Amino acid sequence: MAIEAALGLGGNLGDPVAAFAIALQRLEAEPTIRLKALSSVWRTAPWGKLDQPEFRNLAVLIETSLSAEDLLALCLAIEREGGRERRERWGPRTLDIDILTYGGLVIDRPGLQVPHPRIAERAFVLAPLAEIAPELVIGGQAVASLREVSDRDGVKKDAGESERLRRIMFGEPLSE
């Protein structure tokens, strides 16, 4: 049975857009995953730890037959393949892939919390997610409603990077 899940991708080291493209190509290559929708790339100010470069963020809707645990394991493997090193909380990173939602399920286990914790407070998650799934309900509220009341400072759509991602994904394959 296929479940719809929302993933959030972020990064601020190296070339995050290229890292997103490789991660999305890797997800798309999985027979258990189908990409359904892809947001624009958003530029966002750092959150939590402020003395680092700005981030690029995007959201993607997928359909998957993987369990939430197996999807998390795949996301963590893709992060590692992309050079992710977990050194400090909210610190700089080459690639971060978060499971934002998994069907309508609420999961609270060590290492896996869905919907993603503090999602309603994070404009850098809500902006791209509202672009592709405005009616998605999290905690009883539609993403579009949550986005309306979120702090919009430091979160801006980046048309140039969005176009570059689409060109890489659908026109000019990346060599690894």
C-alpha positions in Angstrom: 0.0 0.0 0.0 1.4 3.4 -1.0 1.6 6.2 1.5 2.1 9.9 0.7 5.0 11.5 2.6 6.5 14.9 2.5 10.2 15.4 2.8 12.2 18.5 3.5 15.6 19.0 2.0 18.1 21.6 3.2 21.8 22.4 3.0 24.2 25.3 3.2 27.7 23.8 2.5 29.1 23.2 -1.0 26.4 23.3 -3.7 23.1 22.5 -2.0 21.2 22.5 -5.3 23.5 19.9 -6.8 23.2 17.9 -3.6 19.3 18.1 -3.8 19.4 16.9 -7.4 21.6 13.9 -6.6 19.3 13.1 -3.6 16.2 13.4 -5.7 17.6 11.3 -8.4 18.5 8.7 -5.8 15.0 8.7 -4.4 13.5 8.5 -7.8 15.7 5.5 -8.6 14.1 3.6 -5.8 11.3 1.3 -7.1 9.4 1.8 -3.8 9.2 5.6 -4.3 7.5 7.9 -6.8 8.1 11.6 -6.8 4.8 13.5 -7.0 5.6 17.2 -6.5 8.7 19.3 -6.1 8.7 22.9 -4.6 10.9 25.7 -5.7 14.3 26.2 -3.9 14.0 28.7 -1.1 16.9 30.8 0.4 16.6 30.9 4.2 18.4 32.5 7.0 20.1 30.0 9.5 17.8 28.8 12.3 19.0 27.8 15.7 22.7 28.4 15.1 23.0 31.8 13.4 26.7 32.1 12.6 26.7 30.1 9.4 25.8 30.6 5.7 22.2 30.9 4.6 20.4 27.6 3.6 18.7 26.4 0.5 15.5 24.4 1.3 12.9 22.6 -0.7 10.0 20.2 -0.1 9.0 17.1 -2.1 5.9 15.0 -2.0 6.5 11.3 -2.6 4.4 8.2 -2.7 6.1 5.2 -1.1 5.5 1.6 0.0 8.4 1.9 2.5 7.7 1.9 6.2 8.5 5.2 7.9 11.5 3.5 9.5 12.8 2.3 6.2 12.2 5.7 4.6 14.2 7.3 7.4 17.0 4.8 6.9 17.1 5.6 3.1 17.1 9.3 3.8 20.0 8.9 6.3 21.9 6.8 3.8 21.5 9.4 1.0 22.7 12.1 3.5 25.8 10.1 4.2 26.4 9.5 0.5 26.1 13.3 0.1 28.9 13.9 2.7 26.7 14.7 5.7 28.5 14.7 8.9 26.5 15.2 12.1 28.8 17.4 14.2 26.5 19.9 15.9 22.8 20.4 16.3 21.4 23.0 13.8 25.0 23.4 12.4 26.1 23.7 8.8 25.5 20.7 6.5 25.9 19.5 2.9 22.5 17.8 2.9 19.7 17.3 5.3 16.6 15.2 4.5 13.7 15.2 7.0 10.5 13.3 6.9 8.0 16.0 7.4 4.8 13.9 7.2 4.1 10.3 6.6 0.5 9.8 5.6 -1.6 11.1 8.4 0.3 9.2 11.0 1.8 10.6 14.2 5.0 8.7 15.1 7.0 9.4 18.2 9.8 6.9 18.6 13.5 7.5 19.4 15.1 8.8 16.3 11.8 9.3 14.4 9.1 11.9 15.1 6.4 12.6 12.5 5.1 15.2 11.8 8.6 16.7 12.1 9.0 18.4 15.5 8.5 22.2 15.5 7.3 22.1 11.9 4.7 24.8 12.7 7.4 27.2 13.9 9.7 26.8 10.9 9.0 29.1 7.9 11.8 27.5 6.0 9.8 24.2 6.1 6.4 25.7 5.7 7.1 28.0 2.7 8.2 25.2 0.3 5.6 22.7 1.7 2.8 25.3 1.3 3.8 25.7 -2.3 3.2 22.0 -3.2 0.7 20.9 -0.5 -1.2 23.9 0.9 -4.1 21.8 2.1 -2.0 19.2 3.9 -3.1 19.1 7.5 -0.5 19.1 10.3 -1.7 19.2 13.9 -5.2 20.0 12.9 -4.2 23.0 10.7 -3.6 23.3 6.9 0.0 24.0 5.9 -1.2 27.2 4.1 -2.7 28.5 7.4 0.4 27.7 9.3 2.5 29.4 6.7 0.3 32.6 7.0 1.2 33.0 10.7 4.8 32.0 10.4 7.7 34.4 10.5 8.5 35.2 6.9 11.7 37.1 7.4 14.7 35.5 5.9 12.7 33.1 3.7 12.6 33.9 -0.1 12.0 31.9 -3.2 15.1 31.6 -5.4 13.9 31.4 -9.0 17.4 31.0 -10.4 18.3 28.1 -8.2 14.8 26.5 -8.8 15.4 26.7 -12.5 18.9 25.2 -12.2 17.5 22.3 -10.1 14.8 21.6 -12.7 17.4 21.8 -15.5 19.6 19.3 -13.6 16.8 17.0 -12.8 15.0 17.0 -16.1 17.5 18.1 -18.7 21.2 17.9 -17.8 22.1 14.9 -15.6 24.8 15.3 -13.0 27.8 13.2 -13.0 28.7 11.9 -9.5 
